[in-house]
Amino acid sequence: MFGFGKSKAIRDIAPGVLHDMVLDKRAVVVDVREPGEYAAGHIPGAINLPLSRFDPSQLPDAKGRTIVLNCAGGVRSAKALKMCPDEVADAHLQGGMGAWNRAGLPIER
């Protein structure tokens, strides 16, 4: 209405789909939770870049893979995605680690 531009489109990825992407090495998972949350359990191979000091320039080179952000429930990862250029990251784990855990998928400590 006021011409401030469009909101960035955020692509939700379901836990099972992300699990398959990780196994097939088609995704790089970036966990934006705080270090203590990350240490308590995270998606295997995930990189921790907490939202409290998130800088999109610190995202790894995905080398053709999809960068998928995740957090506890999906709110922080959506905020982090809005900070990222579209060509860098456009997806996050739908429902966050809560959904991942409910799906019974593996975690790393």
Secondary structure, DSSP 8 states (H G I E B T S, - for coil): ----------EEE-HHHHHHHHHTT-EEEEE-S-HHHHHH-B-TT-EE--GGG--GGGS---TTSEEEEE-SSSHHHHHHHHHS-TTT--EEETTHHHHHHHTT---B-
